[in-house]
């Protein structure tokens, strides 16, 4: 791996991890186009490290919300909401993560066997259709019961957690795509679903990356450490910028726009990899 490759893959991870376009698909395509074996132990370890960079970025963006969850900081705006009796708490986060963590642990060996380029390609297409349907369904304002993340019910949090399982069992479906779309189908607004998706990404990705790192840490050596640190930093910076920009542009960038992009990416997959 060269420094240029480390930077490129760090950028790809930061750009795609938290928006519904499938970071898995982009990492595979990028590695293939640059002639790298994305299944090698060193490459897998590198991917884990740059995912940790993306996790740190999202944790910083939502630092105040995280402090609120643990009662370390009072949210003055909370008492100005239209539904002051509700407040997002750790129970919501646990319910949103529990189904995915359980499925990921129980089927951890089978999931690796499901991974293939054709699986990712179909996930891009089907996931895109799913997102378009969710946006169409969610456009009915009468179905929206949670305009803000603090308005989510325990049932909605759990239901989003079950939708997240689709991305765990189907590589390339996109974790953020399944949770944001699932949130809208559950009665959450686009903004509330996106906020909750990003928030539960922190424990979910920490658990997944931490588990994989137990087997991969031995590949972090003196010869690879520099590349890993560079990829971590680049992924962190890019992911931070992307998430902040995405949250500001929610009203302009609809879920269907990401779906159309996924269809284009699937076509690129077919041209450069499958054929």
C-alpha positions as CSV (number, residue, x, y, z in Angstrom):
1,X,0.0,0.0,0.0
2,X,1.3,3.5,-0.9
3,X,0.5,6.7,0.9
4,X,-1.7,7.8,-2.0
5,X,-3.8,4.6,-1.7
6,X,-4.1,5.0,2.0
7,X,-5.4,8.6,1.5
8,X,-7.8,7.6,-1.3
9,X,-9.4,4.7,0.8
10,X,-9.6,7.0,3.8
11,X,-11.5,9.5,1.7
12,X,-13.8,6.9,0.4
13,X,-14.5,5.6,3.9
14,X,-15.2,9.0,5.2
15,X,-17.4,10.0,2.3
16,X,-19.6,6.9,2.3
17,X,-19.8,5.4,5.8
18,X,-22.7,7.5,7.1
19,X,-24.6,8.3,4.0
20,X,-26.9,5.7,2.4
21,X,-24.8,4.7,-0.5
22,X,-23.0,1.6,0.9
23,X,-19.4,2.1,2.1
24,X,-18.8,-1.6,1.5
25,X,-19.6,-1.3,-2.2
26,X,-17.4,1.8,-2.6
27,X,-14.5,0.1,-0.8
28,X,-14.7,-3.0,-3.0
29,X,-14.9,-0.9,-6.1
30,X,-12.0,1.4,-5.1
31,X,-9.8,-1.5,-4.2
32,X,-10.5,-3.3,-7.4
33,X,-9.9,-0.2,-9.6
34,X,-6.6,0.3,-7.9
35,X,-5.6,-3.3,-8.2
36,X,-5.6,-4.2,-4.5
37,X,-6.9,-7.4,-2.9
38,X,-9.6,-6.1,-0.5
39,X,-9.8,-9.6,1.1
40,X,-6.2,-9.6,2.3
41,X,-5.8,-9.6,6.2
42,X,-3.8,-6.3,6.0
43,X,-6.5,-4.6,3.9
44,X,-9.2,-5.8,6.2
45,X,-7.3,-4.4,9.2
46,X,-6.8,-1.1,7.4
47,X,-10.6,-1.0,6.8
48,X,-11.3,-1.5,10.5
49,X,-8.8,1.3,11.4
50,X,-10.4,3.8,9.1
51,X,-13.8,2.9,10.3
52,X,-12.7,3.8,13.8
53,X,-11.7,7.2,12.4
54,X,-15.2,7.6,11.0
55,X,-16.7,6.6,14.4
56,X,-14.7,9.2,16.2
57,X,-16.0,11.9,13.8
58,X,-19.6,11.0,14.4
59,X,-19.0,10.8,18.2
60,X,-17.7,14.4,18.1
61,X,-20.6,15.7,16.0
62,X,-23.1,14.2,18.5
63,X,-21.0,14.8,21.6
64,X,-23.6,16.9,23.3
65,X,-26.3,14.4,22.6
66,X,-24.1,11.6,24.0
67,X,-23.4,13.6,27.2
68,X,-27.2,14.2,27.5
69,X,-27.8,10.4,27.3
70,X,-25.5,9.8,30.3
71,X,-26.9,12.8,32.2
72,X,-23.6,14.7,32.0
73,X,-25.1,17.8,30.3
74,X,-28.6,19.3,30.5
75,X,-30.3,20.1,27.2
76,X,-31.9,23.5,27.6
77,X,-33.7,23.2,24.3
78,X,-35.4,20.0,25.4
79,X,-37.9,21.9,27.4
80,X,-38.9,24.0,24.4
81,X,-40.0,21.1,22.3
82,X,-43.6,20.5,21.4
83,X,-43.6,17.2,23.3
84,X,-41.7,18.0,26.5
85,X,-42.7,14.7,28.2
86,X,-40.5,12.7,25.8
87,X,-36.7,12.6,25.7
88,X,-34.3,10.3,23.9
89,X,-32.5,8.2,26.4
90,X,-30.2,5.2,26.6
91,X,-33.2,2.8,26.4
92,X,-33.9,4.1,22.9
93,X,-30.3,3.6,21.9
94,X,-30.2,0.1,23.4
95,X,-33.4,-0.9,21.6
96,X,-32.0,0.5,18.3
97,X,-28.8,-1.5,18.7
98,X,-30.0,-4.7,20.3
99,X,-31.5,-6.5,17.3
100,X,-28.5,-5.8,15.1
101,X,-26.0,-6.8,17.8
102,X,-27.9,-10.1,18.4
103,X,-28.2,-10.9,14.7
104,X,-24.5,-10.0,14.1
105,X,-23.3,-12.2,16.9
106,X,-25.5,-15.2,16.1
107,X,-24.9,-15.2,12.4
108,X,-21.3,-13.8,12.5
109,X,-19.9,-16.8,10.6
110,X,-22.7,-17.1,8.1
111,X,-22.5,-13.4,7.2
112,X,-18.9,-13.7,6.0
113,X,-20.0,-16.5,3.7
114,X,-22.8,-14.3,2.3
115,X,-20.2,-11.7,1.2
116,X,-19.6,-11.5,-2.5
117,X,-19.4,-8.9,-5.3
118,X,-22.7,-10.0,-6.8
119,X,-24.4,-9.8,-3.3
120,X,-23.2,-6.2,-2.9
121,X,-24.4,-5.3,-6.4
122,X,-27.9,-6.6,-5.8
123,X,-27.9,-5.0,-2.4
124,X,-27.2,-1.6,-4.0
125,X,-30.2,-2.0,-6.4
126,X,-32.7,-3.5,-3.9
127,X,-31.6,-1.0,-1.2
128,X,-32.2,1.9,-3.6
129,X,-35.7,0.7,-4.4
130,X,-36.4,0.3,-0.6
131,X,-35.2,3.9,0.0
132,X,-37.4,5.3,-2.8
133,X,-40.4,3.4,-1.3
134,X,-39.6,4.7,2.2
135,X,-39.5,8.3,1.0
136,X,-42.7,8.0,-0.9
137,X,-44.4,6.4,2.2
138,X,-42.9,9.0,4.5
139,X,-44.1,12.0,2.4
140,X,-47.5,11.5,4.0
141,X,-47.2,13.9,6.9
142,X,-50.1,12.2,8.7
143,X,-47.9,9.2,9.2
144,X,-45.1,11.2,10.8
145,X,-45.3,10.9,14.6
146,X,-41.7,11.8,15.4
147,X,-40.6,15.0,13.8
148,X,-37.5,15.2,16.0
149,X,-35.2,12.6,17.5
150,X,-36.6,13.3,21.0
151,X,-40.1,12.4,19.8
152,X,-39.2,8.8,19.0
153,X,-41.0,6.2,20.9
154,X,-39.4,3.0,22.3
155,X,-41.4,1.0,19.7
156,X,-40.0,3.1,16.8
157,X,-36.5,2.8,18.1
158,X,-36.8,-1.0,18.3
159,X,-38.4,-1.2,14.8
160,X,-35.5,0.8,13.4
161,X,-33.2,-1.7,15.1
162,X,-34.9,-4.5,13.2
163,X,-34.6,-2.6,9.9
164,X,-30.9,-2.3,10.6
165,X,-30.6,-6.1,10.6
166,X,-31.2,-6.1,6.8
167,X,-27.9,-4.4,6.3
168,X,-26.1,-6.8,8.7
169,X,-27.4,-9.8,6.9
170,X,-27.1,-8.4,3.4
171,X,-23.6,-6.9,2.8
172,X,-23.8,-3.7,0.7
173,X,-27.4,-2.8,1.6
174,X,-26.0,0.1,3.7
175,X,-26.5,0.4,7.4
176,X,-27.5,4.1,7.2
177,X,-29.8,3.4,4.2
178,X,-31.7,0.7,6.1
179,X,-32.0,2.7,9.3
180,X,-33.0,6.0,7.7
181,X,-35.5,4.4,5.4
182,X,-36.7,2.1,8.2
183,X,-37.1,5.1,10.4
184,X,-39.3,6.9,7.9
185,X,-41.4,3.7,7.5
186,X,-41.8,3.6,11.3
187,X,-43.2,7.1,11.4
188,X,-40.1,9.2,11.9
189,X,-39.3,12.3,9.9
190,X,-36.3,12.2,7.5
191,X,-34.3,14.4,10.0
192,X,-35.3,12.3,13.1
193,X,-34.4,9.0,11.3
194,X,-31.1,10.4,10.1
195,X,-30.1,11.7,13.6
196,X,-31.0,8.3,15.2
197,X,-29.2,6.4,12.5
198,X,-26.0,8.3,13.1
199,X,-26.3,8.1,16.9
200,X,-26.8,4.3,17.0
201,X,-23.9,3.9,14.5
202,X,-21.5,4.7,17.3
203,X,-22.1,1.7,19.5
204,X,-22.9,-0.6,16.5
205,X,-19.6,0.2,14.7
206,X,-17.6,0.2,17.9
207,X,-18.9,-3.3,18.7
208,X,-18.3,-4.6,15.1
209,X,-14.9,-3.0,14.7
210,X,-13.7,-4.0,18.2
211,X,-14.7,-7.6,17.6
212,X,-12.9,-7.8,14.3
213,X,-9.9,-6.0,15.7
214,X,-9.4,-8.8,18.2
215,X,-8.3,-11.0,15.3
216,X,-6.6,-8.4,13.2
217,X,-4.5,-6.3,15.6
218,X,-1.5,-8.5,14.8
219,X,-1.3,-7.0,11.3
220,X,-0.7,-3.5,12.8
221,X,3.1,-3.6,12.6
222,X,5.9,-1.0,12.3
223,X,5.7,-1.3,8.5
224,X,1.9,-0.7,8.3
225,X,1.4,1.7,11.2
226,X,2.1,4.8,9.2
227,X,-0.5,3.9,6.6
228,X,-3.1,3.0,9.2
229,X,-2.6,6.3,11.1
230,X,-2.8,8.3,7.8
231,X,-6.0,6.5,6.8
232,X,-7.5,7.0,10.2
233,X,-6.9,10.8,10.1
234,X,-8.2,11.2,6.6
235,X,-11.3,9.1,7.3
236,X,-12.0,11.1,10.5
237,X,-11.7,14.5,8.8
238,X,-13.7,13.6,5.7
239,X,-16.5,11.8,7.7
240,X,-16.8,14.8,10.0
241,X,-17.2,17.2,7.1
242,X,-19.7,14.9,5.3
243,X,-22.0,14.3,8.3
244,X,-22.1,18.1,9.2
245,X,-22.8,18.9,5.5
246,X,-25.4,16.1,5.2
247,X,-27.3,17.3,8.3
248,X,-27.4,20.9,6.9
249,X,-28.6,19.8,3.5
250,X,-31.2,17.3,4.6
251,X,-34.0,19.4,3.0
252,X,-32.3,19.6,-0.3
253,X,-30.8,16.1,-0.6
254,X,-33.7,13.6,-0.5
255,X,-33.3,9.9,0.1
256,X,-34.3,9.1,-3.5
257,X,-31.2,11.0,-4.8
258,X,-29.0,8.6,-2.9
259,X,-31.0,5.7,-4.4
260,X,-30.4,7.0,-8.0
261,X,-26.7,7.2,-7.2
262,X,-26.8,3.6,-6.0
263,X,-28.3,2.5,-9.3
264,X,-25.4,4.2,-11.1
265,X,-22.9,2.6,-8.8
266,X,-24.4,-0.8,-9.5
267,X,-23.9,-0.2,-13.2
268,X,-20.3,0.8,-12.6
269,X,-19.9,-2.4,-10.6
270,X,-21.2,-4.4,-13.5
271,X,-18.9,-2.7,-16.1
272,X,-15.7,-2.8,-14.2
273,X,-16.0,-5.9,-12.0
274,X,-18.7,-8.3,-13.0
275,X,-18.0,-8.4,-16.7
